[in-house]
Amino acid sequence: MSEEYPYAQRFGVVRGMPERGRPREEILAELAVMAREEDAAWEGGRVSGTMYAGDHAHYRFLTEAFGRFAHASALQRDLCPSATRFEGEVIAMALDLMHAGAVTDAEPVGMLTTGGTGSILHALLAYREDARARRGITTPNIVKPETGHPAFDKASHLFGIECRTVPVDPATTLVRPQDMAAAIDASTIALVGSAGNYPYGTIDPIAELGALAQERGIGLHVDACLGGFILPFAEELGYAVPAFDLRIPGVTSISADTHKYGYALKGSSLVLFRDRSLRNSQYFHVAGWSGGKYMSPGMEGSRSVGLLAATWAAMVSLGRDGYRRHAAEILGTADRLMAAVTSHPELRLMGSPVFCFSFTSDVFDVYHVNDCMKARGWRFNGQQYPNAIHMAVTRPQTQPGVVEAFATDLAEAVAYARAEQAAGRPATSGAIYGGVAGGLTSEVEDFMLMVMAGILDSQMALPDMDER
């Protein structure tokens, strides 16, 4: 009860619209309690990903920028021309970061979305519409590595696109271009590569995929939602990062999340296009509506200008030197954390990661390690096929003492895992994107549906208690 509904006993449950409103001071005090308790879960640097900046002063700055424009609608550019400035300059900065200046055969452009999934949705919608208009394709398909984000599967489901999934090389965790080539046919509209992929943080061979895309006359989308705002600075710092952006001929679109290593607020992302005509192909308009001529550049209608302002504020306040400084701290920390992993012969890194890494074991079920680490306050993300543990290193991990605590706890967890494996006891945790849950052994899809419904319908499942 306490885990599923942690605030119900203390604050009651709102089951319907209150007849009378509550004092603002009381509401803010209640919110302060929840925020303080939830922040404490990640502030110590034991949580993978999730909070990429982890800097309350930075968050206060973004909150102030957001608050000045939170009430304004990005649809009303005549009333709020600042939205055009914020959006245009964020896109310009991202295009600069992704080497749009190297493109000489097209006009690179971009658009802001509400998240990585939104960026991927808009990209695939653009490919579908462009392929229908130019090539007459009515049964489109895309080809992606198995490690490609499920947002591609989601977009394909929503837009009537067949999503063809190609296995990756188990030794490198990277997709093989020849396997991608074998899955292409006359109805393929785009290939997908990741920089880096979410499970392992490794970077697909984008240059080879770009050459393949050019050869077949199709698009190549690079999903840099995770790495887009740290890999460029890793390259500047001398790390061996293969080029993945608009410098690569054949790359026709890129998604990159400002709300991750761009250190903006959640709910902002970018999708960049090599050519204006590809982006414009997914625009929607209705010219004959009685309410006036309607046009929407993306799937969303109204958007808060506050998110545009906060994203712009994050980027211009940090600049290249700020991003580079944070990248150096994160990358150095990631190197030390990976060294702690590889110091144990029972553990094995998956591929050759840079800032986000995953490890497994050929000796025992690595989820035994996760069980032990979880009891010590660590929160990792789990992979499957094979079972593995993933750590996206962010700024909270760069705090003094975090690497040392990880190394100490990991050594104890390895010993624990060996003992549990020898005793024949199963691990209790499993692989769920965005968090770790109990083991899923049967009826997995039904269980997942039940969990999603439970999140949305939690107030109906609660027993009677004080209401508000």
C-alpha positions in Angstrom: 0.0 0.0 0.0 2.7 2.5 1.0 4.7 1.9 -2.2 1.9 2.2 -4.7 0.2 5.1 -2.9 2.9 6.8 -0.8 0.9 10.0 -0.1 -2.6 8.7 0.4 -2.5 8.2 4.2 -0.9 11.6 4.8 -2.7 13.8 2.3 -5.9 12.0 1.5 -7.2 11.4 -2.0 -9.0 13.8 -4.4 -11.8 11.6 -6.0 -13.6 14.4 -7.7 -13.7 18.1 -8.2 -13.7 19.8 -4.7 -16.6 22.0 -3.9 -14.3 24.5 -2.3 -10.8 25.3 -3.1 -7.9 25.0 -0.7 -5.6 27.8 0.4 -2.6 28.2 -1.8 -0.2 28.2 1.1 -1.5 24.8 2.2 -1.1 23.3 -1.3 2.4 24.6 -1.7 3.4 23.2 1.7 2.1 19.8 0.6 4.0 20.0 -2.7 7.1 21.0 -0.8 7.0 17.8 1.2 6.6 15.6 -1.8 9.3 17.4 -3.8 11.8 17.2 -0.9 11.2 13.5 -0.4 11.4 12.6 -4.1 14.5 14.7 -4.7 16.3 12.9 -1.8 16.0 9.7 -3.9 18.4 10.9 -6.6 20.5 13.7 -5.0 23.0 11.2 -3.6 24.1 10.2 -7.2 22.8 6.6 -7.0 20.2 6.8 -9.7 20.9 6.0 -13.4 19.9 8.8 -15.8 16.7 10.5 -14.9 18.1 13.7 -13.4 20.8 14.8 -15.9 21.7 18.2 -14.3 21.0 17.4 -10.7 21.7 21.0 -9.9 19.0 22.8 -7.9 20.4 26.3 -8.6 20.2 25.4 -12.3 16.6 24.1 -11.9 15.6 27.3 -10.0 17.0 29.4 -12.9 15.1 27.3 -15.5 11.9 27.5 -13.3 12.1 31.3 -13.3 12.6 31.4 -17.1 9.7 29.0 -17.5 7.5 30.9 -15.1 7.8 34.2 -17.0 6.2 32.5 -20.1 4.4 29.5 -18.7 1.0 31.0 -19.4 1.7 32.0 -23.0 0.8 29.9 -26.0 3.3 29.2 -28.8 0.3 29.3 -31.2 -0.2 33.0 -30.6 3.0 34.4 -32.1 1.5 37.8 -32.6 1.0 38.1 -28.9 4.2 36.3 -27.9 6.9 36.9 -30.6 9.5 35.8 -28.1 8.4 32.2 -28.9 9.7 32.6 -32.4 13.0 33.9 -31.0 13.4 31.1 -28.5 12.5 28.3 -30.9 14.5 29.7 -33.8 17.6 30.2 -31.7 17.4 26.8 -30.0 17.2 25.2 -33.4 20.1 27.3 -34.7 22.3 26.2 -31.8 21.4 22.6 -32.3 22.1 22.7 -36.0 25.5 24.3 -35.3 26.3 21.5 -32.8 25.3 18.9 -35.4 27.6 20.5 -38.1 24.8 21.7 -40.3 27.4 24.0 -41.9 29.0 21.0 -43.5 25.8 20.4 -45.6 26.1 22.0 -49.0 23.4 20.2 -51.0 20.4 21.1 -48.9 19.1 23.5 -46.3 19.1 22.0 -42.8 16.2 22.9 -40.5 14.6 21.7 -37.3 11.7 21.8 -34.9 11.1 21.5 -31.2 9.0 18.7 -29.8 7.9 17.6 -26.3 10.3 14.8 -25.9 12.4 12.1 -27.6 9.3 10.1 -28.5 7.8 13.2 -30.0 10.9 13.8 -32.1 10.9 10.3 -33.4 7.2 10.4 -34.2 7.6 13.6 -36.2 10.6 12.2 -38.1 8.8 9.0 -39.1 5.7 11.0 -40.1 7.8 13.1 -42.3 9.4 10.1 -44.0 6.0 8.5 -44.5 4.5 11.6 -46.1 7.6 12.3 -48.2 7.8 8.8 -49.5 4.1 8.8 -50.4 4.4 12.0 -52.3 7.7 11.4 -54.1 7.8 7.6 -54.5 4.1 6.6 -54.3 4.8 4.3 -51.4 1.5 3.3 -49.6 2.9 0.3 -47.5 6.0 1.8 -46.0 8.5 0.1 -43.7 11.5 1.2 -41.7 14.6 -0.9 -40.7 16.0 -0.5 -37.3 18.5 -2.3 -35.0 17.0 -4.3 -32.1 18.6 -1.8 -29.8 16.7 1.1 -31.4 14.3 2.8 -29.1 10.7 1.4 -28.8 9.5 4.9 -29.9 10.2 3.7 -33.4 7.9 0.8 -32.9 5.3 3.1 -31.4 5.5 5.6 -34.3 5.2 2.7 -36.7 2.1 1.4 -34.9 0.5 4.8 -35.0 1.3 5.7 -38.6 0.8 2.4 -40.3 4.5 1.7 -41.0 6.0 -1.7 -40.8 8.9 -1.8 -38.4 11.6 -4.3 -39.4 13.9 -5.1 -36.5 17.4 -6.4 -37.2 19.5 -8.1 -34.5 22.8 -6.6 -33.4 26.2 -8.2 -33.1 26.3 -9.6 -29.6 30.0 -9.0 -29.2 29.9 -5.3 -30.1 26.1 -4.5 -29.5 26.2 -2.7 -32.8 24.1 -3.4 -35.9 25.8 -4.8 -38.9 25.2 -2.8 -42.1 24.9 -6.0 -44.2 22.0 -7.1 -42.0 20.3 -3.8 -42.4 20.8 -4.1 -46.2 19.2 -7.5 -46.3 16.0 -6.1 -44.7 15.5 -3.2 -47.2 13.0 -3.5 -50.1 11.2 -1.2 -52.5 8.9 0.1 -49.8 11.6 1.0 -47.2 11.4 4.7 -46.4 14.2 5.0 -43.8 16.9 3.3 -41.8 17.6 3.9 -38.1 20.8 4.1 -36.2 21.5 5.2 -32.6 24.2 7.5 -31.1 24.1 6.0 -28.6 21.5 3.4 -28.1 19.6 3.3 -24.8 20.4 -0.2 -23.7 24.2 -0.1 -24.0 25.2 3.5 -24.8 27.1 2.3 -27.9 27.1 4.1 -31.3 26.0 2.3 -34.4 28.2 2.6 -37.6 26.5 5.7 -38.8 28.9 6.4 -41.7 28.3 2.9 -43.1 24.6 3.2 -42.6 24.6 6.6 -44.3 26.4 5.1 -47.4 23.8 2.3 -47.5 21.0 4.8 -47.3 22.4 6.9 -50.1 23.0 3.8 -52.2 19.3 2.7 -51.8 17.9 6.2 -52.1 16.2 6.2 -48.6 16.5 8.2 -45.4 18.6 7.6 -42.4 17.4 8.8 -39.0 20.0 9.0 -36.2 18.5 8.7 -32.8 20.8 10.9 -30.7 18.1 11.6 -28.0 20.5 10.2 -25.4 23.9 11.2 -26.8 23.1 14.3 -28.8 24.2 16.9 -26.2 27.2 15.0 -24.7 28.9 13.1 -27.6 29.8 16.3 -29.5 31.6 17.6 -26.4 33.2 14.2 -25.8 34.7 14.5 -29.3 35.9 18.0 -28.5 37.6 16.6 -25.4 39.5 14.0 -27.4 37.3 10.9 -26.8 37.1 8.5 -29.7 33.6 9.3 -30.8 32.7 8.4 -34.4 30.9 11.1 -36.4 27.2 10.6 -36.3 25.7 13.9 -37.3 25.0 16.0 -40.5 28.7 15.7 -41.5 27.8 12.2 -42.6 26.4 12.0 -46.1 23.1 10.1 -46.0 22.1 11.3 -42.5 18.7 12.9 -43.2 17.4 13.5 -39.7 18.5 13.5 -36.1 16.6 13.5 -32.8 18.3 15.0 -29.8 16.8 15.6 -26.3 17.5 18.9 -24.8 15.8 17.6 -21.6 18.7 15.1 -21.1 22.3 16.3 -21.5 21.0 19.6 -22.8 20.1 20.3 -19.2 16.7 21.8 -20.1 13.4 20.9 -18.4 11.6 17.7 -19.1 9.3 18.0 -22.1 11.7 19.5 -24.7 13.5 17.8 -27.6 14.6 18.5 -31.1 14.3 16.8 -34.4 16.7 18.2 -37.1 16.3 17.6 -40.9 19.0 17.7 -43.5 16.5 19.2 -46.0 13.6 21.6 -45.5 11.3 19.8 -47.8 11.5 16.6 -45.6 10.5 18.5 -42.5 7.7 20.4 -44.3 6.2 17.2 -45.6 4.7 16.4 -42.2 3.0 19.8 -41.8 -0.8 19.7 -41.4 -3.2 22.3 -42.6 -7.0 22.9 -43.2 -7.8 25.8 -45.4 -11.6 25.7 -45.4 -12.5 25.5 -41.7 -15.2 27.9 -40.5 -12.9 28.9 -37.6 -10.3 30.2 -40.0 -7.3 28.8 -41.9 -5.6 26.2 -39.6 -2.0 25.1 -39.8 0.1 23.1 -37.3 3.8 22.4 -37.9 3.7 19.4 -35.5 1.3 17.1 -33.8 0.8 19.4 -30.8 -1.5 22.4 -31.0 -1.0 24.7 -28.0 2.4 24.6 -26.3 3.6 26.6 -23.4 6.2 29.2 -24.3 7.6 28.5 -20.9 9.3 25.3 -22.1 10.8 27.1 -25.1 12.1 29.9 -22.8 13.6 27.5 -20.4 15.3 25.4 -23.1 16.7 28.6 -24.6 17.9 29.8 -21.2 19.6 26.5 -20.5 21.6 26.5 -23.7 22.7 30.1 -23.8 23.6 30.1 -20.1 25.9 27.2 -20.5 27.4 27.7 -23.9 30.0 25.4 -25.3 32.4 25.8 -22.4 29.7 24.9 -19.9 28.6 21.8 -21.7 32.2 20.8 -22.3 33.0 21.2 -18.6 30.1 19.1 -17.5 30.9 16.5 -20.2 34.5 16.2 -19.0 33.3 15.5 -15.4 30.7 13.0 -16.6 33.0 11.2 -18.9 35.8 10.9 -16.3 33.3 9.6 -13.8 32.0 7.1 -16.3 35.6 5.8 -16.9 36.1 5.3 -13.2 32.7 3.5 -12.8 33.4 1.2 -15.7 36.9 0.5 -14.2 35.2 -0.6 -11.0 33.0 -3.0 -13.1 35.8 -4.5 -15.1 37.9 -5.0 -11.9 35.6 -8.0 -11.3 36.3 -10.9 -13.6 32.7 -12.1 -13.1 31.4 -8.9 -14.8 31.6 -7.9 -18.5 30.9 -4.6 -20.2 28.5 -4.7 -23.1 30.3 -3.3 -26.2 32.5 -0.2 -26.0 30.5 2.6 -24.4 31.4 6.2 -23.6 29.1 7.7 -21.0 26.3 5.3 -20.6 27.3 1.7 -20.0 25.8 -1.7 -19.4 27.3 -4.8 -17.8 26.3 -8.5 -17.6 27.8 -11.7 -16.2 28.5 -15.1 -17.6 29.0 -16.5 -14.1 25.7 -15.6 -12.4 22.4 -13.8 -13.1 23.4 -10.2 -13.0 20.1 -9.3 -11.4 21.4 -10.7 -8.2 23.9 -7.8 -8.3 21.0 -5.5 -8.9 19.1 -6.8 -6.0 22.0 -6.2 -3.6 22.7 -2.7 -5.0 19.0 -1.8 -4.8 19.0 -2.6 -1.1 21.9 0.0 -0.8 19.9 2.7 -2.6 21.2 2.3 -6.1 18.6 2.5 -8.9 19.7 1.1 -12.3 17.9 0.3 -15.5 17.6 -3.3 -16.5 18.2 -4.9 -19.9 17.2 -8.4 -21.1 18.5 -10.9 -23.8 21.0 -11.0 -22.1 20.2 -9.8 -18.6 22.3 -6.7 -18.0 22.4 -3.6 -15.8 22.6 -0.1 -17.3 24.0 3.1 -15.8 23.6 6.4 -17.6 26.1 8.6 -15.9 24.9 12.1 -15.2 26.1 15.0 -13.1 24.9 13.7 -9.7 27.4 10.8 -10.1 30.2 13.3 -10.4 29.8 14.3 -6.7 32.7 13.4 -4.4 32.4 9.9 -2.9 29.9 8.4 -5.4 32.4 6.4 -7.4 34.0 5.1 -4.2 30.6 4.1 -2.8 29.8 2.4 -6.1 33.0 0.4 -6.0 32.5 -0.7 -2.4 28.8 -1.7 -2.9 29.6 -3.4 -6.2 32.2 -5.7 -4.6 29.7 -6.7 -1.9 27.0 -7.2 -4.6 29.3 -9.5 -6.6 30.0 -11.7 -3.5 26.3 -11.7 -2.8 25.5 -12.8 -6.4 27.9 -15.6 -6.3 26.3 -16.9 -3.1 22.8 -16.6 -4.4 23.6 -18.3 -7.6 25.3 -21.2 -5.7 22.3 -21.6 -3.5 20.0 -21.8 -6.6 17.9 -18.8 -5.5 16.4 -16.6 -8.3 16.9 -12.9 -8.5 13.8 -10.8 -7.7 14.3 -7.9 -10.0 13.9 -7.7 -13.8 14.1 -5.5 -16.9 11.6 -2.6 -17.3 12.5 0.6 -19.2 12.7 3.6 -16.8 13.1 1.6 -13.7 13.4 -1.8 -12.0 10.4 -3.9 -11.0 9.8 -7.4 -9.7 10.6 -10.4 -11.9 8.3 -10.9 -14.9 8.0 -14.6 -15.6 4.7 -15.1 -17.3 1.8 -13.2 -18.8 4.2 -10.3 -19.3 2.0 -8.1 -21.6 -1.1 -8.5 -19.4 1.0 -7.5 -16.4 2.4 -4.4 -18.2 -1.2 -3.4 -19.2 -2.3 -3.8 -15.6 0.6 -1.6 -14.4 -0.1 1.2 -16.9 -3.8 1.1 -16.0 -3.0 1.1 -12.3 -0.9 4.3 -12.7 -3.8 6.2 -14.4 -6.6 4.7 -12.3 -4.9 4.7 -8.9 -7.5 6.8 -7.2 -10.2 4.3 -8.0 -8.2 1.4 -6.6 -7.7 3.0 -3.2 -9.7 1.9 -0.2 -11.9 4.5 1.5 -9.9 7.1 3.5 -10.0 10.8 4.1 -11.0 12.6 0.9 -10.5 16.1 -0.3 
